[in-house]
């Protein structure tokens, strides 16, 4: 029997939850789905997701970094874009730490970007 039906939320460690929330909502254009105090967790439970998705395609929890859960990691998160080349230029123009656009024959265009803590996320053409 399969007891797991989906991947819902991936935690990304951040050193400043307010700064991270601003980046993910204002620079990446994500929606804020939840921002609840969670003192036993050392901060708040903040969940963001691609605009308009309601989290149905997955979401990111901006969790407080701490010993054993450092910020500045390669998250492995791959996000889709209908036009990776245009998205890349938008993020470059917006001042987001963005790596080069990779375009190879037969492979969707893709690039990576970094949040203010240096966490790496990937964008590829959907």
C-alpha positions in Angstrom: 0.0 0.0 0.0 1.3 3.5 -0.9 1.0 5.7 2.2 2.5 8.8 0.6 0.6 10.6 -2.1 2.5 13.9 -2.7 5.4 16.1 -1.9 3.9 19.3 -0.4 6.4 21.6 1.2 10.2 21.7 1.1 12.0 23.6 3.9 14.7 26.1 3.0 16.9 27.4 5.9 17.2 31.1 6.1 19.0 33.4 8.6 16.4 36.2 8.5 12.8 35.2 7.9 11.6 38.7 7.1 14.3 39.3 4.5 13.6 35.9 3.0 9.9 36.5 2.9 10.5 39.8 1.1 12.8 38.1 -1.5 10.5 35.2 -2.2 7.3 37.4 -2.5 8.7 40.5 -4.0 11.6 39.3 -6.2 10.3 35.8 -7.1 6.7 36.8 -7.1 5.5 34.0 -4.8 2.3 34.2 -2.8 2.4 34.0 1.0 0.3 31.0 2.1 1.1 31.0 5.8 2.9 33.1 8.4 2.3 31.8 11.9 4.3 32.2 15.1 6.0 29.0 16.2 8.2 29.9 19.1 9.2 26.3 19.9 10.6 26.2 16.4 12.7 29.4 17.0 10.7 31.6 14.6 7.7 31.5 12.5 6.2 28.9 10.1 6.3 30.7 6.8 5.1 29.0 3.6 5.3 30.6 0.1 4.3 29.2 -3.3 4.3 30.2 -7.0 1.7 32.9 -7.5 -1.8 31.7 -8.1 -0.9 28.0 -7.4 -2.3 27.9 -3.8 0.6 25.5 -3.1 -0.9 22.8 -5.3 2.3 22.4 -7.2 4.4 22.5 -4.1 5.5 25.1 -1.6 8.6 26.3 0.2 8.8 26.8 4.0 11.3 29.5 5.0 12.6 27.8 8.2 15.1 29.3 10.6 18.6 28.2 10.0 20.4 26.7 13.0 23.2 24.4 14.0 22.8 21.3 11.8 20.4 23.1 9.4 22.6 25.8 7.8 21.6 28.4 5.2 23.4 28.7 2.0 22.7 25.3 0.6 21.9 23.8 -2.8 18.2 23.2 -2.2 17.8 21.0 -5.2 14.5 22.7 -5.9 13.6 22.8 -9.6 10.9 25.3 -10.5 9.2 25.6 -13.9 8.7 28.6 -16.1 6.8 29.0 -19.4 9.7 31.1 -20.7 13.1 30.5 -18.9 14.9 33.0 -21.1 12.5 35.9 -20.2 12.4 34.8 -16.6 16.2 34.8 -16.5 16.4 38.4 -17.9 13.7 39.5 -15.5 15.6 38.2 -12.5 18.9 39.7 -13.7 17.2 43.1 -14.2 15.7 42.8 -10.7 19.1 42.3 -9.1 18.6 38.7 -8.2 21.9 36.7 -7.9 21.4 34.7 -11.1 23.7 32.4 -12.9 24.1 32.2 -16.7 21.2 30.9 -18.8 22.1 27.4 -20.1 20.8 26.6 -23.5 21.7 23.2 -25.1 20.2 21.6 -28.2 17.3 19.2 -27.1 17.4 20.4 -23.5 15.0 23.0 -22.0 16.7 26.3 -21.2 17.6 26.6 -17.5 19.4 28.6 -14.9 20.0 28.8 -11.2 19.5 31.7 -8.8 20.3 32.4 -5.2 18.3 33.9 -2.4 19.8 36.4 0.1 21.3 33.5 2.2 22.9 31.9 -0.9 20.5 29.1 -1.1 20.5 27.9 -4.7 17.2 27.2 -6.6 16.8 26.2 -10.2 14.5 27.4 -13.0 13.9 25.4 -16.2 11.4 25.9 -19.0 8.3 23.9 -18.4 
